Amino acid sequence: MPQSLSMNLVHLIFCTKNRDASLTPAIRSKLYAYQAGILQEFSSPAIVIGGAADHVHALFVLSKNNALCKVVEEVKKGSSKWIKTQGEAFASFCWQNGYGAFS
């Protein structure tokens, strides 16, 4: 077979630092859209992203060209930088270390 084919669906879960309930309903939809954009940049399109005030769930198709840890790192890093630009209330925002990812 001269080509490589893959279809790896990943359910990713990660939390805010200390499970702080800082993700307000107003910011969540914008955050999810931003995270979907990051996933798209890594050829790993989001199927659905949701969550609650203290965590995010994302279902996406993992690209065969990128390692899971790199994609997760970029989603968390990029969205953390973005959310800090959303006002004074988010100036010290950060994600908790670690994540859960299931395929």
N, C-alpha and C positions, 0 to 999 in steps of 0.2 A: 504494500500500500504506500504510495508516494506522498501521502499527506497525513497530518496528525489531526484528529478530531477529538473534542472533549465537550462535555456539558456537565459542569460541576456547579450545582446550586448550593449556596452557602447561606445558612442562617447565622448571622452575626449579632451578638449582644454585648454591649458595653455600657458602663455606668459613669455617672458624674463622680468626681472625687468625694469620698465619704458619703456617697449616696445622697448628696445634697439635692433637694428638690428645686433646682434653679431653672429648669427648662419650663418656662411658662407656656401656656397654650398659644399666646401670640407669637412667640419665637419658634415654636416647634415646626410649624409648616415650612417656614423659611429655612430652618436648619436642615430639615429632611431634603428639601430641594437642593440645597447647597451640597449636601453629602452625595446626593444622586449625581450631581455634576462631577464631583471628584471621582466617583466610581466609573463614570463614563469615560473620563480622561485615561483611566487605566484599563480600558476595553472590558470592563466588568459591569455591565448595565444592571441597575437596580430594578427589581420587580416590584417591590413595595418596601417602604421605610416608615416606621411608626415608633411608638414608645410611650413613655410617661414622663413625669417631671424629673425623674432621676435616672432614666436609662433609655437606650435606643435599641430597637430591633431592626435589622436590615436583611432582606432576602435579595440576593443578587447572583448573577452568573459569573463565576470566577474565570477570568481569562486564562488560557493555557500559557500565556506569555509572561505572567506575573505571579510571584509567590504570594500566598495568602498573607503572610506577615507584613510584606511590603504594602499591599493594598490597605490593610487595616491601619498600619502606621500612618499612611498618607491621609486616610479618611479622618482619623482622630486628630492628627496634627493640623491639617488644613481647616477642619471645622472648629477646632479650638481657637485658632488664629482669627477666623471669621467671627465667631461669637463674641470675642473680646472687643470687636469694633462696633458692637450693637448697643452700646450705652454703658454708663457708669456701673449699673447693677451687675454687668458681666465682666468687669475689668479683671477680676482675679479668677475667672472660670478656668477649670481644667477637668480632663477626664481622669478617671481612676486607672491605675496601671492594670494591664491584663485585659482579657476579653474571652468570650466563649464563641466558638465557631463550629458549626455542625453541618455536615453534608449528608 
